[in-house]
């Protein structure tokens, strides 16, 4: 158990819909990272927050957004969903820049 | 630009045989280096990491990795593979300065034959 929690574990929705994925970092970790893992794209870094502020952006689509709240949990919002958004979405947390990232169990999203 | 290459997409070894998974990186300075393992349907688990110091790093589950600056490599090794080691292995590089970046390799899927 990494100490990072993600909800829900599974999510099935339809194209065009909007979903929110939630992540609670390890106690004391200030950084949260979001990743998308799909069969064709591999593990892709989406976005990083540090203590409530966006710190780095990766291959995140404009239809996707994220935020980190004062209690340090984070949410990833995916809107106007397409079939190709079906993937595993991981959250990770770390204490700071360059430090080890600890991964949550992931949310498996299926868009039908 | 930062990059990570895992040249082997699939590797098959017999149980009890030795294992080496390759990882090459490109980065202007000494990066932070990591190996993660992912079992089917699971999240990523950290096996080991290198930040500085001794270039031979010991990790969990009997794994070790050696940082070779001259070859820009951080290969993962295990002297005797167990069937439970079958999984996907990811090498990752973390930038140590500036805007933080954390890049994963494409992964190596390990199959273990009984």
Backbone of each chain as ProteinMPNN parsed JSONL, in Angstrom:
{"seq_chain_A": "XXXXXXXXXXXXXXXXXXXXXXXXXXXXXXXXXXXXXXXXXXXXXXXXXXXXXXXXXXXXXXXXXXXXXXXXXXXXXXXXXXXXXXXXXXXXXXXXXXXXXXXXXXXXXXXX", "coords_chain_A": {"N_chain_A": [[0.843, -1.197, 0.0], [0.732, 2.064, -1.05], [-0.045, 4.372, 0.172], [-1.291, 6.315, -1.225], [-4.439, 7.208, -2.324], [-7.085, 6.526, -4.586], [-10.122, 7.372, -6.126], [-12.997, 6.879, -8.234], [-12.462, 3.258, -8.373], [-13.171, 2.025, -10.704], [-14.754, 3.212, -13.668], [-17.416, 3.684, -15.762], [-18.624, 5.188, -18.603], [-20.329, 7.305, -20.992], [-19.675, 8.496, -24.35], [-19.003, 11.978, -24.709], [-19.67, 12.69, -22.161], [-18.857, 13.889, -18.79], [-16.412, 13.4, -16.309], [-15.099, 13.026, -12.962], [-12.113, 12.416, -11.378], [-10.617, 11.365, -8.377], [-7.99, 12.025, -6.047], [-6.074, 11.257, -3.222], [-3.212, 12.278, -1.667], [-0.196, 10.815, -0.205], [0.268, 11.111, 3.306], [1.567, 14.197, 4.201], [2.829, 14.633, 1.767], [3.365, 17.048, -0.734], [3.252, 17.308, -3.437], [1.386, 16.391, -6.282], [0.786, 14.206, -8.952], [-0.534, 13.486, -12.169], [-1.203, 10.79, -14.337], [-1.723, 9.167, -17.472], [-2.431, 5.989, -18.649], [-2.39, 4.057, -21.429], [-2.953, 1.485, -23.878], [-1.876, 2.084, -26.374], [-0.429, 4.441, -26.035], [1.184, 4.194, -23.847], [2.651, 5.113, -20.672], [1.781, 8.223, -19.784], [2.668, 11.415, -18.744], [0.566, 13.783, -17.309], [-0.064, 16.145, -15.683], [1.186, 18.219, -13.021], [0.85, 19.184, -9.64], [1.825, 21.342, -7.019], [1.526, 21.906, -3.762], [-0.949, 23.142, -4.148], [-0.599, 24.667, -6.404], [-0.258, 24.741, -9.948], [2.438, 23.056, -11.357], [3.827, 21.735, -13.405], [3.218, 20.831, -16.795], [2.163, 18.237, -18.88], [1.353, 16.04, -21.452], [-1.409, 16.929, -21.604], [-4.764, 17.101, -22.528], [-6.867, 19.779, -23.77], [-9.461, 19.394, -23.006], [-9.254, 18.278, -20.61], [-8.798, 18.904, -17.142], [-7.321, 19.916, -14.038], [-7.055, 20.177, -10.469], [-5.669, 21.146, -7.297], [-6.536, 20.965, -4.006], [-6.863, 22.917, -0.912], [-6.573, 21.023, 1.173], [-4.841, 19.324, 0.033], [-5.706, 17.199, -1.516], [-6.455, 16.036, -4.829], [-8.144, 16.616, -7.921], [-9.013, 15.299, -11.067], [-10.457, 16.373, -13.917], [-12.321, 15.246, -16.583], [-13.653, 16.007, -19.643], [-16.203, 16.089, -22.252], [-15.942, 13.465, -23.223], [-14.209, 10.996, -25.133], [-13.983, 7.968, -27.084], [-11.318, 7.235, -27.166], [-10.313, 8.128, -24.794], [-10.477, 6.218, -22.953], [-8.777, 4.52, -20.509], [-6.219, 3.787, -18.04], [-5.969, 5.794, -15.256], [-3.592, 7.252, -13.349], [-2.661, 8.509, -10.197], [-0.021, 10.09, -8.495], [2.094, 10.801, -5.703], [4.49, 12.957, -4.131], [7.103, 14.144, -1.931], [8.451, 16.376, -2.771], [10.162, 18.244, -5.344], [11.752, 16.148, -7.613], [11.787, 14.025, -5.91], [10.977, 10.667, -4.873], [8.183, 9.244, -6.461], [5.086, 8.079, -5.394], [2.709, 5.792, -6.268], [-0.814, 5.659, -6.746], [-3.507, 3.186, -6.856], [-4.876, 3.523, -9.199], [-7.448, 4.595, -11.523], [-9.703, 3.014, -13.514], [-10.941, 3.898, -16.53], [-13.614, 3.59, -18.683], [-14.901, 4.411, -21.706], [-17.826, 4.372, -23.427]], "CA_chain_A": [[0.0, 0.0, 0.0], [1.596, 3.235, -1.201], [-0.562, 5.495, 0.938], [-2.031, 7.185, -2.144], [-5.736, 6.624, -2.619], [-7.783, 7.06, -5.756], [-11.505, 6.94, -6.304], [-13.364, 5.482, -8.014], [-11.552, 2.281, -8.978], [-13.64, 1.806, -12.071], [-15.737, 4.188, -14.11], [-17.912, 3.44, -17.116], [-19.456, 6.313, -18.983], [-20.598, 7.389, -22.425], [-19.011, 9.596, -25.042], [-19.581, 13.291, -24.49], [-19.903, 12.938, -20.742], [-17.79, 14.468, -17.982], [-16.168, 12.651, -15.075], [-14.091, 13.567, -12.057], [-11.316, 11.423, -10.671], [-10.124, 11.966, -7.147], [-6.74, 11.46, -5.529], [-5.566, 11.747, -1.94], [-1.788, 11.937, -1.604], [0.339, 10.324, 1.052], [0.328, 12.127, 4.342], [2.763, 15.023, 4.172], [3.297, 14.923, 0.409], [2.807, 18.278, -1.269], [3.142, 17.213, -4.898], [0.508, 15.385, -6.876], [0.989, 14.047, -10.389], [-1.529, 12.66, -12.857], [-0.706, 10.072, -15.497], [-2.662, 8.349, -18.237], [-1.786, 4.815, -19.229], [-3.203, 3.358, -22.403], [-2.192, 0.464, -24.6], [-1.138, 2.618, -27.52], [0.4, 5.591, -25.678], [2.043, 3.946, -22.697], [2.422, 5.928, -19.48], [1.968, 9.615, -20.169], [2.523, 12.41, -17.687], [-0.442, 14.784, -17.654], [0.053, 17.422, -14.99], [1.68, 18.161, -11.648], [0.549, 20.278, -8.716], [2.644, 21.405, -5.815], [0.936, 22.732, -2.723], [-2.084, 23.889, -4.673], [-0.305, 25.399, -7.639], [0.192, 23.952, -11.078], [3.898, 23.169, -11.44], [4.297, 21.268, -14.712], [2.186, 20.287, -17.654], [2.646, 17.301, -19.88], [0.485, 15.845, -22.608], [-2.792, 16.994, -21.153], [-5.666, 17.695, -23.509], [-7.61, 20.943, -23.278], [-10.714, 18.897, -22.432], [-8.937, 17.788, -19.266], [-8.281, 19.915, -16.221], [-7.076, 19.369, -12.704], [-6.774, 21.147, -9.414], [-5.284, 20.613, -5.989], [-7.279, 21.725, -3.005], [-6.07, 23.245, 0.29], [-6.223, 19.838, 1.971], [-3.871, 18.665, -0.845], [-6.231, 16.211, -2.451], [-6.506, 16.56, -6.19], [-9.163, 16.07, -8.815], [-8.779, 15.392, -12.504], [-11.735, 16.465, -14.599], [-12.256, 14.874, -17.994], [-14.938, 16.376, -20.221], [-16.432, 15.754, -23.666], [-15.166, 12.233, -23.325], [-14.162, 10.268, -26.394], [-13.631, 6.558, -26.899], [-9.873, 7.152, -26.968], [-9.94, 8.513, -23.429], [-10.486, 5.008, -22.126], [-7.405, 4.283, -20.056], [-5.977, 3.802, -16.602], [-5.471, 7.092, -14.816], [-2.884, 7.124, -12.085], [-2.208, 9.646, -9.424], [1.153, 9.815, -7.674], [2.461, 11.937, -4.86], [5.86, 12.992, -3.62], [7.313, 15.227, -0.981], [8.942, 17.578, -3.422], [10.737, 18.097, -6.683], [12.792, 15.142, -7.78], [11.684, 12.923, -4.957], [10.28, 9.465, -5.313], [6.737, 9.314, -6.593], [4.352, 6.899, -4.93], [1.539, 5.713, -7.126], [-2.064, 5.069, -6.318], [-3.901, 1.984, -7.591], [-5.419, 3.892, -10.499], [-8.873, 4.555, -11.88], [-9.87, 2.504, -14.88], [-12.046, 4.59, -17.197], [-14.085, 3.008, -19.932], [-15.847, 5.286, -22.377], [-18.561, 3.572, -24.423]], "C_chain_A": [[0.881, 1.25, 0.0], [1.171, 4.39, -0.319], [-1.306, 6.503, 0.085], [-3.361, 6.493, -2.468], [-6.384, 7.317, -3.811], [-9.198, 6.501, -5.776], [-12.094, 7.563, -7.553], [-12.327, 4.536, -8.611], [-11.889, 2.054, -10.438], [-14.711, 2.839, -12.398], [-16.122, 3.854, -15.54], [-18.859, 4.57, -17.449], [-19.603, 6.348, -20.503], [-19.833, 8.555, -23.031], [-19.762, 10.901, -24.811], [-19.789, 13.647, -23.033], [-18.673, 13.539, -20.068], [-17.654, 13.641, -16.711], [-15.109, 13.357, -14.248], [-13.419, 12.427, -11.32], [-10.67, 12.11, -9.478], [-8.882, 11.241, -6.636], [-6.419, 12.094, -4.184], [-4.112, 11.329, -1.806], [-1.406, 11.316, -0.266], [0.395, 11.469, 2.048], [1.652, 12.88, 4.266], [3.282, 15.347, 2.788], [2.594, 16.152, -0.145], [2.566, 18.222, -2.776], [2.206, 16.095, -5.302], [0.723, 15.394, -8.382], [-0.148, 13.193, -10.945], [-0.908, 12.072, -14.111], [-1.863, 9.337, -16.168], [-1.889, 7.175, -18.819], [-2.758, 4.116, -20.16], [-2.308, 2.418, -23.186], [-1.336, 1.072, -25.692], [-0.183, 3.753, -27.152], [1.356, 5.318, -24.527], [1.677, 4.851, -21.544], [2.779, 7.376, -19.8], [1.721, 10.535, -18.975], [1.527, 13.473, -18.148], [-0.152, 16.13, -17.01], [0.54, 17.191, -13.563], [1.23, 19.388, -10.88], [1.466, 20.178, -7.518], [1.991, 22.386, -4.868], [-0.133, 23.674, -3.283], [-1.839, 24.612, -5.984], [0.162, 24.447, -8.73], [1.689, 24.15, -11.255], [4.422, 22.757, -12.814], [3.144, 20.654, -15.476], [2.811, 19.362, -18.665], [1.671, 17.237, -21.028], [-0.993, 15.87, -22.23], [-3.649, 17.724, -22.177], [-6.395, 18.889, -22.899], [-8.926, 20.544, -22.635], [-10.509, 18.405, -20.998], [-8.449, 18.959, -18.408], [-8.098, 19.273, -14.859], [-6.943, 20.515, -11.718], [-6.371, 20.413, -8.15], [-5.857, 21.538, -4.933], [-6.414, 22.01, -1.771], [-5.721, 22.04, 1.156], [-5.306, 18.892, 1.191], [-4.443, 17.537, -1.698], [-6.386, 16.857, -3.816], [-7.631, 15.891, -6.959], [-8.748, 16.296, -10.26], [-10.134, 15.337, -13.18], [-11.546, 16.18, -16.085], [-13.624, 15.168, -18.601], [-14.989, 16.03, -21.702], [-15.697, 14.462, -24.016], [-15.312, 11.564, -24.687], [-13.739, 8.829, -26.099], [-12.147, 6.409, -26.555], [-9.413, 7.587, -25.6], [-9.984, 7.325, -22.484], [-9.053, 4.631, -21.782], [-7.409, 4.096, -18.554], [-5.409, 5.168, -16.254], [-4.867, 6.924, -13.42], [-2.612, 8.494, -11.488], [-0.973, 9.196, -8.649], [1.411, 11.022, -6.795], [3.919, 11.822, -4.434], [6.0, 14.182, -2.677], [7.758, 16.517, -1.641], [9.566, 17.251, -4.752], [11.834, 17.046, -6.675], [12.666, 13.952, -6.87], [10.865, 11.774, -5.525], [8.788, 9.712, -5.395], [6.13, 7.994, -6.157], [3.005, 6.902, -5.635], [0.337, 5.117, -6.415], [-2.424, 3.879, -7.19], [-4.529, 2.269, -8.95], [-6.932, 3.857, -10.565], [-8.953, 4.08, -13.317], [-11.127, 3.122, -15.471], [-12.368, 3.897, -18.509], [-15.147, 3.914, -20.507], [-16.512, 4.491, -23.503], [-19.306, 4.452, -25.412]], "O_chain_A": [[1.668, 1.471, 0.92], [1.961, 5.305, -0.085], [-1.891, 7.448, 0.613], [-3.381, 5.32, -2.843], [-6.246, 8.524, -4.009], [-9.433, 5.329, -5.485], [-11.722, 8.683, -7.906], [-11.404, 4.986, -9.291], [-11.01, 1.911, -11.288], [-15.467, 3.277, -11.531], [-15.266, 3.754, -16.419], [-19.777, 4.878, -16.689], [-19.05, 5.501, -21.205], [-19.402, 9.472, -22.332], [-20.99, 10.925, -24.729], [-20.058, 14.805, -22.713], [-17.609, 13.68, -20.673], [-18.649, 13.232, -16.112], [-14.333, 14.169, -14.752], [-14.079, 11.581, -10.715], [-10.241, 13.262, -9.55], [-8.743, 10.025, -6.773], [-6.484, 13.313, -4.027], [-3.812, 10.135, -1.831], [-2.197, 11.298, 0.678], [0.547, 12.634, 1.681], [2.724, 12.274, 4.266], [4.102, 16.254, 2.641], [1.375, 16.281, -0.04], [1.774, 18.993, -3.318], [2.232, 15.0, -4.739], [0.829, 16.451, -9.003], [-0.654, 12.294, -10.272], [-0.19, 12.747, -14.849], [-2.838, 8.945, -15.526], [-0.823, 7.35, -19.408], [-3.813, 3.644, -19.738], [-1.082, 2.53, -23.165], [-0.207, 0.639, -25.919], [0.776, 4.006, -27.881], [2.246, 6.125, -24.258], [0.538, 5.308, -21.439], [3.939, 7.702, -20.053], [0.7, 10.438, -18.295], [1.641, 13.997, -19.256], [-0.009, 17.138, -17.703], [0.337, 16.126, -12.979], [1.23, 20.499, -11.409], [1.831, 19.092, -7.067], [1.919, 23.58, -5.16], [-0.197, 24.85, -2.924], [-2.777, 25.115, -6.603], [0.879, 23.48, -8.472], [2.164, 25.286, -11.3], [5.36, 23.366, -13.328], [2.233, 20.051, -14.908], [3.859, 19.662, -19.238], [1.214, 18.267, -21.523], [-1.73, 14.926, -22.515], [-3.308, 18.816, -22.632], [-6.524, 19.0, -21.68], [-9.455, 21.281, -21.803], [-11.47, 18.15, -20.272], [-7.781, 19.873, -18.892], [-8.658, 18.215, -14.574], [-6.743, 21.668, -12.099], [-6.682, 19.238, -7.956], [-5.669, 22.753, -4.983], [-5.351, 21.411, -1.607], [-4.677, 22.035, 1.809], [-5.029, 17.782, 1.646], [-3.727, 16.973, -2.526], [-6.441, 18.081, -3.934], [-8.014, 14.754, -6.68], [-8.208, 17.343, -10.619], [-10.872, 14.363, -13.031], [-10.715, 16.799, -16.751], [-14.638, 14.646, -18.137], [-13.972, 15.722, -22.324], [-14.935, 14.397, -24.98], [-16.381, 11.566, -25.299], [-13.217, 8.517, -25.029], [-11.771, 5.558, -25.749], [-8.238, 7.433, -25.268], [-9.567, 7.432, -21.33], [-8.22, 4.447, -22.669], [-8.435, 4.224, -17.887], [-4.469, 5.637, -16.896], [-5.531, 6.518, -12.467], [-2.371, 9.478, -12.186], [-0.896, 8.052, -8.201], [0.991, 12.135, -7.113], [4.491, 10.733, -4.386], [5.159, 15.079, -2.628], [7.484, 17.611, -1.146], [9.503, 16.116, -5.225], [12.729, 17.065, -5.829], [13.375, 12.961, -7.046], [10.162, 11.914, -6.526], [8.2, 10.32, -4.501], [6.617, 6.923, -6.519], [2.266, 7.886, -5.601], [0.456, 4.202, -5.601], [-1.724, 3.588, -8.16], [-4.695, 1.358, -9.762], [-7.6, 3.187, -9.777], [-8.351, 4.665, -14.218], [-12.234, 2.901, -14.98], [-11.487, 3.655, -19.334], [-16.174, 4.161, -19.875], [-15.842, 4.002, -24.412], [-19.972, 3.942, -26.313]]}, "seq_chain_B": "XXXXXXXXXXXXXXXXXXXXXXXXXXXXXXXXXXXXXXXXXXXXXXXXXXXXXXXXXXXXXXXXXXXXXXXXXXXXXXXXXXXXXXXXXXXXXXXXXXXXXXXXXXXXXXXXXX", "coords_chain_B": {"N_chain_B": [[17.044, 17.444, -24.581], [15.16, 15.717, -22.118], [15.057, 12.153, -22.011], [14.031, 8.72, -22.007], [14.968, 5.441, -22.669], [13.901, 2.208, -23.148], [15.059, -0.481, -24.482], [14.12, -3.072, -24.892], [11.097, -4.499, -25.506], [9.724, -6.803, -24.854], [10.711, -9.452, -22.727], [11.733, -12.762, -22.162], [12.383, -15.13, -19.731], [13.683, -18.043, -18.086], [12.523, -19.493, -15.053], [14.595, -18.979, -12.273], [16.752, -18.239, -13.752], [19.133, -15.628, -14.55], [18.546, -12.05, -14.77], [18.513, -9.141, -16.773], [17.456, -5.945, -17.316], [17.33, -3.358, -19.607], [18.075, 0.134, -19.536], [18.365, 3.278, -20.869], [19.249, 6.669, -20.689], [18.741, 10.137, -21.444], [20.043, 13.122, -20.532], [21.048, 16.308, -19.368], [22.453, 16.548, -17.02], [23.306, 14.836, -13.965], [20.721, 12.732, -13.414], [17.801, 11.99, -11.383], [17.086, 8.61, -10.911], [14.931, 5.875, -11.502], [13.377, 2.696, -10.953], [10.401, 1.038, -11.61], [7.816, -1.366, -10.946], [5.056, -2.973, -12.43], [2.363, -4.92, -11.866], [-0.137, -6.912, -13.537], [-3.075, -5.027, -13.956], [-2.557, -3.508, -11.751], [-1.198, -0.776, -9.736], [1.821, 1.218, -9.981], [4.821, 0.137, -8.503], [7.541, 1.147, -6.566], [10.75, -0.035, -7.17], [13.48, 0.546, -6.845], [15.802, 3.302, -6.426], [17.991, 5.882, -7.621], [19.813, 8.515, -6.45], [22.219, 9.762, -5.721], [25.687, 9.109, -4.895], [26.735, 5.81, -4.044], [26.992, 3.836, -6.888], [25.82, 1.428, -7.342], [22.784, 0.182, -6.661], [20.612, -1.141, -4.289], [17.483, -2.789, -4.235], [14.019, -3.572, -3.565], [12.681, -6.926, -3.326], [14.894, -8.365, -4.176], [16.122, -7.118, -6.317], [18.569, -5.166, -8.109], [20.307, -2.266, -9.309], [22.52, -0.619, -11.536], [24.11, 2.415, -11.897], [25.59, 3.858, -14.598], [27.443, 6.327, -15.558], [29.045, 6.926, -17.781], [27.927, 5.465, -19.789], [25.382, 6.318, -19.794], [23.401, 4.795, -18.551], [21.129, 2.722, -16.706], [20.717, -0.021, -15.673], [18.633, -2.731, -14.734], [18.875, -5.499, -12.553], [18.636, -8.961, -11.648], [19.632, -11.771, -9.866], [18.41, -14.303, -9.822], [15.484, -15.235, -11.148], [12.072, -15.25, -10.166], [8.862, -16.852, -10.577], [6.908, -15.072, -9.823], [7.898, -12.639, -10.522], [7.083, -11.915, -12.98], [5.89, -9.329, -14.866], [5.392, -5.849, -15.722], [8.029, -3.618, -16.308], [9.241, -0.461, -15.541], [11.442, 2.117, -16.326], [12.454, 5.257, -15.07], [13.14, 8.745, -15.292], [14.024, 11.553, -13.421], [14.079, 15.019, -13.474], [16.529, 17.167, -12.078], [16.655, 19.806, -11.669], [15.346, 23.088, -12.28], [12.231, 23.38, -14.063], [10.345, 20.793, -12.992], [10.539, 17.566, -14.368], [9.352, 14.375, -15.137], [10.027, 11.52, -16.565], [8.903, 8.579, -18.09], [10.073, 5.426, -19.292], [9.092, 3.267, -22.016], [8.535, 0.816, -21.059], [9.212, -2.616, -20.161], [8.077, -5.775, -20.754], [8.07, -8.553, -18.788], [8.267, -11.997, -19.051], [8.047, -15.067, -17.395], [9.202, -18.281, -17.566], [8.184, -21.432, -16.422]], "CA_chain_B": [[15.778, 17.133, -23.924], [15.164, 14.492, -21.333], [14.389, 11.0, -22.603], [14.345, 7.418, -21.434], [14.785, 4.372, -23.65], [13.985, 0.817, -22.744], [15.139, -1.072, -25.822], [13.457, -4.363, -24.963], [9.673, -4.409, -25.206], [9.385, -8.056, -24.18], [11.809, -10.358, -22.39], [11.299, -14.029, -21.575], [13.462, -15.868, -19.075], [13.245, -19.196, -17.306], [12.611, -19.31, -13.606], [15.919, -19.314, -11.761], [17.773, -17.607, -14.582], [19.418, -14.229, -14.223], [17.779, -11.08, -15.551], [18.973, -7.767, -16.889], [16.594, -5.073, -18.112], [18.135, -2.205, -19.978], [17.508, 1.473, -19.504], [19.28, 4.342, -21.228], [18.604, 7.966, -20.514], [19.399, 11.316, -21.984], [19.805, 14.272, -19.657], [22.258, 17.121, -19.339], [23.169, 16.451, -15.744], [22.971, 13.561, -13.326], [19.3, 12.755, -13.053], [17.305, 10.987, -10.449], [16.727, 7.437, -11.717], [14.005, 5.005, -10.785], [12.753, 1.537, -11.582], [9.101, 0.671, -11.056], [7.223, -2.587, -11.468], [3.595, -2.94, -12.48], [1.712, -6.196, -12.119], [-1.369, -6.688, -14.311], [-4.199, -4.403, -13.271], [-2.113, -2.854, -10.516], [-0.436, 0.459, -9.852], [3.275, 1.087, -10.071], [5.504, 0.012, -7.223], [8.944, 1.498, -6.673], [11.716, -1.091, -6.867], [14.687, 1.173, -6.331], [16.046, 4.632, -6.958], [19.336, 6.409, -7.494], [19.891, 9.968, -6.39], [23.643, 10.102, -5.716], [26.46, 8.187, -4.065], [27.084, 4.496, -4.567], [26.311, 3.64, -8.172], [25.083, 0.164, -7.303], [21.661, 0.431, -5.765], [19.828, -2.322, -3.94], [16.071, -2.494, -4.083], [13.199, -4.611, -2.966], [12.453, -8.167, -4.076], [16.152, -8.904, -4.684], [16.59, -6.38, -7.487], [19.586, -4.138, -7.984], [20.548, -1.532, -10.551], [23.803, 0.062, -11.54], [24.18, 3.652, -12.653], [26.848, 4.023, -15.326], [27.384, 7.653, -16.157], [29.712, 6.945, -19.091], [27.043, 4.82, -20.757], [24.029, 6.862, -19.582], [22.536, 3.626, -18.374], [20.687, 2.369, -15.346], [20.146, -1.338, -15.935], [18.08, -3.456, -13.592], [19.338, -6.887, -12.561], [18.25, -9.884, -10.574], [20.433, -12.966, -10.123], [17.588, -15.489, -10.002], [14.114, -14.749, -11.32], [10.972, -16.073, -9.654], [7.684, -16.724, -11.434], [6.132, -13.902, -9.408], [8.491, -11.418, -11.074], [6.443, -11.6, -14.255], [5.234, -8.026, -14.721], [5.984, -4.849, -16.612], [9.027, -2.843, -15.584], [9.412, 0.871, -16.102], [12.531, 2.97, -15.895], [12.026, 6.651, -15.099], [14.144, 9.767, -15.034], [13.51, 12.783, -12.853], [14.986, 16.166, -13.6], [16.984, 17.593, -10.765], [16.681, 21.256, -11.547], [14.425, 23.756, -13.184], [10.872, 22.844, -14.048], [10.518, 19.355, -12.755], [9.968, 16.635, -15.329], [9.481, 12.981, -14.726], [9.763, 10.827, -17.822], [8.935, 7.128, -18.025], [10.309, 4.642, -20.491], [7.908, 2.604, -22.56], [8.306, -0.402, -20.307], [9.623, -3.944, -20.622], [7.207, -6.803, -20.181], [8.833, -9.753, -18.453], [7.56, -13.273, -18.946], [8.886, -16.053, -16.728], [8.832, -19.652, -17.891], [8.371, -22.361, -15.296]], "C_chain_B": [[15.913, 15.8, -23.18], [14.501, 13.351, -22.092], [14.852, 9.734, -21.905], [14.053, 6.359, -22.487], [14.918, 3.024, -22.974], [13.933, 0.006, -24.034], [14.346, -2.371, -25.986], [11.998, -4.228, -24.558], [9.22, -5.639, -24.423], [10.68, -8.813, -23.891], [11.217, -11.598, -21.744], [12.507, -14.729, -20.983], [12.857, -17.06, -18.345], [13.398, -18.898, -15.825], [13.975, -19.79, -13.116], [17.051, -18.7, -12.56], [18.0, -16.169, -14.13], [18.691, -13.309, -15.188], [18.519, -9.76, -15.613], [18.032, -7.019, -17.817], [17.338, -3.766, -18.353], [17.354, -0.9, -19.917], [18.607, 2.459, -19.851], [18.552, 5.673, -21.135], [19.421, 9.046, -21.205], [19.02, 12.499, -21.116], [21.111, 15.0, -19.485], [23.06, 17.039, -18.071], [22.871, 15.075, -15.164], [21.53, 13.613, -12.869], [19.025, 11.887, -11.829], [16.807, 9.823, -11.311], [15.915, 6.46, -10.877], [13.684, 3.776, -11.637], [11.467, 1.23, -10.824], [8.662, -0.652, -11.673], [5.707, -2.456, -11.402], [3.076, -4.337, -12.805], [0.386, -5.927, -12.825], [-2.492, -6.107, -13.469], [-3.84, -3.652, -12.012], [-1.439, -1.522, -10.803], [1.053, 0.169, -9.924], [3.884, 1.051, -8.68], [6.975, 0.319, -7.433], [9.819, 0.312, -6.278], [12.978, -0.515, -6.236], [14.865, 2.527, -6.989], [17.509, 4.993, -6.753], [19.251, 7.921, -7.491], [21.34, 10.411, -6.475], [24.363, 9.024, -4.928], [26.78, 6.894, -4.776], [26.285, 4.204, -5.831], [25.588, 2.311, -8.267], [24.015, 0.279, -6.223], [20.898, -0.869, -5.52], [18.369, -1.923, -3.748], [15.322, -3.623, -3.409], [13.136, -5.828, -3.873], [13.729, -8.708, -4.716], [16.696, -8.227, -5.925], [17.71, -5.411, -7.137], [19.735, -3.444, -9.331], [21.865, -0.794, -10.413], [23.749, 1.281, -12.44], [25.561, 3.745, -13.287], [26.771, 5.329, -16.1], [27.948, 7.649, -17.573], [28.829, 6.343, -20.175], [25.621, 5.363, -20.681], [23.029, 5.727, -19.401], [22.224, 3.398, -16.901], [19.957, 1.034, -15.473], [19.736, -2.045, -14.649], [18.482, -4.918, -13.681], [18.731, -7.663, -11.406], [18.956, -11.206, -10.849], [19.594, -14.211, -10.401], [16.124, -15.082, -10.0], [13.112, -15.762, -10.781], [9.757, -15.861, -10.532], [6.879, -15.475, -11.086], [6.718, -12.581, -9.911], [7.89, -11.044, -12.425], [5.58, -10.354, -14.095], [5.807, -7.106, -15.786], [6.869, -3.943, -15.769], [9.27, -1.528, -16.314], [10.628, 1.551, -15.47], [12.044, 4.413, -15.994], [13.183, 7.556, -14.723], [13.464, 10.986, -14.469], [14.541, 13.884, -12.993], [15.331, 16.67, -12.219], [17.063, 19.097, -10.626], [15.681, 21.847, -12.52], [13.014, 23.209, -13.031], [10.958, 21.33, -13.974], [9.845, 18.543, -13.84], [10.279, 15.225, -14.873], [9.058, 12.168, -15.925], [9.894, 9.319, -17.617], [9.361, 6.543, -19.359], [9.038, 3.925, -20.894], [7.625, 1.261, -21.899], [8.859, -1.642, -20.985], [8.746, -4.968, -19.938], [8.007, -8.077, -20.003], [7.911, -10.951, -18.335], [8.527, -14.285, -18.335], [8.345, -17.442, -17.021], [9.137, -20.571, -16.72], [9.39, -23.441, -15.642]], "O_chain_B": [[16.668, 14.907, -23.567], [13.483, 13.561, -22.751], [15.921, 9.69, -21.297], [12.999, 6.385, -23.122], [15.916, 2.737, -22.313], [12.86, -0.169, -24.612], [13.949, -2.723, -27.097], [11.691, -3.886, -23.416], [8.447, -5.541, -23.47], [11.613, -8.817, -24.694], [10.326, -11.514, -20.899], [13.529, -14.899, -21.649], [11.667, -17.074, -18.029], [14.283, -18.151, -15.408], [14.445, -20.863, -13.494], [18.188, -18.648, -12.091], [17.179, -15.578, -13.428], [18.274, -13.719, -16.271], [19.087, -9.312, -14.617], [17.834, -7.415, -18.965], [17.892, -3.16, -17.437], [16.158, -0.842, -20.202], [19.658, 2.479, -19.21], [17.372, 5.773, -21.471], [20.605, 8.886, -21.501], [17.846, 12.84, -20.977], [22.173, 14.378, -19.459], [24.23, 17.42, -18.047], [22.245, 14.244, -15.823], [21.161, 14.441, -12.036], [19.89, 11.167, -11.329], [16.168, 10.048, -12.339], [16.188, 6.255, -9.694], [13.718, 3.821, -12.866], [11.436, 1.17, -9.595], [9.078, -1.01, -12.775], [5.153, -1.905, -10.451], [3.323, -4.865, -13.889], [-0.157, -4.828, -12.72], [-2.819, -6.629, -12.403], [-4.723, -3.206, -11.279], [-1.148, -1.185, -11.951], [1.478, -0.986, -9.928], [3.514, 1.828, -7.8], [7.59, -0.189, -8.37], [9.657, -0.269, -5.205], [13.477, -1.02, -5.23], [14.191, 2.864, -7.963], [18.176, 4.49, -5.848], [18.694, 8.532, -8.404], [21.661, 11.336, -7.22], [23.732, 8.133, -4.36], [27.064, 6.886, -5.974], [25.058, 4.311, -5.844], [24.811, 2.1, -9.198], [24.31, 0.45, -5.04], [20.585, -1.6, -6.46], [18.06, -0.874, -3.182], [15.907, -4.502, -2.774], [13.498, -5.76, -5.048], [13.655, -9.44, -5.703], [17.649, -8.723, -6.526], [17.787, -4.904, -6.019], [19.335, -3.979, -10.364], [22.268, -0.4, -9.318], [23.382, 1.183, -13.611], [26.577, 3.713, -12.593], [26.128, 5.422, -17.145], [27.395, 8.292, -18.465], [28.971, 6.679, -21.351], [24.748, 4.917, -21.425], [21.962, 5.706, -20.015], [22.951, 3.82, -16.002], [18.73, 0.975, -15.389], [20.412, -1.959, -13.624], [18.438, -5.513, -14.758], [18.372, -7.118, -10.362], [18.883, -11.714, -11.968], [20.029, -15.088, -11.146], [15.59, -14.64, -8.983], [13.288, -16.972, -10.925], [9.622, -14.814, -11.166], [6.239, -14.885, -11.957], [6.106, -11.526, -9.745], [8.166, -9.965, -12.951], [4.652, -10.33, -13.286], [6.596, -7.522, -16.635], [6.504, -3.552, -14.66], [9.476, -1.492, -17.527], [10.806, 1.552, -14.252], [11.296, 4.751, -16.913], [14.071, 7.19, -13.954], [12.431, 11.414, -14.983], [15.716, 13.706, -12.673], [14.515, 16.605, -11.3], [17.487, 19.611, -9.591], [15.233, 21.187, -13.457], [12.658, 22.647, -11.995], [11.582, 20.687, -14.817], [8.696, 18.809, -14.194], [11.332, 14.943, -14.302], [7.878, 12.124, -16.272], [10.873, 8.844, -17.043], [9.054, 7.088, -20.419], [8.031, 3.977, -20.189], [6.591, 0.643, -22.154], [8.961, -1.713, -22.21], [8.674, -5.03, -18.711], [8.558, -8.614, -20.965], [6.911, -10.924, -17.618], [9.694, -14.346, -18.722], [7.18, -17.739, -16.759], [10.204, -20.498, -16.111], [9.673, -24.309, -14.817]]}, "name": "protein", "num_of_chains": 2, "seq": "XXXXXXXXXXXXXXXXXXXXXXXXXXXXXXXXXXXXXXXXXXXXXXXXXXXXXXXXXXXXXXXXXXXXXXXXXXXXXXXXXXXXXXXXXXXXXXXXXXXXXXXXXXXXXXXXXXXXXXXXXXXXXXXXXXXXXXXXXXXXXXXXXXXXXXXXXXXXXXXXXXXXXXXXXXXXXXXXXXXXXXXXXXXXXXXXXXXXXXXXXXXXXXXXXXXXXXXXXXXXXXXXXX"}
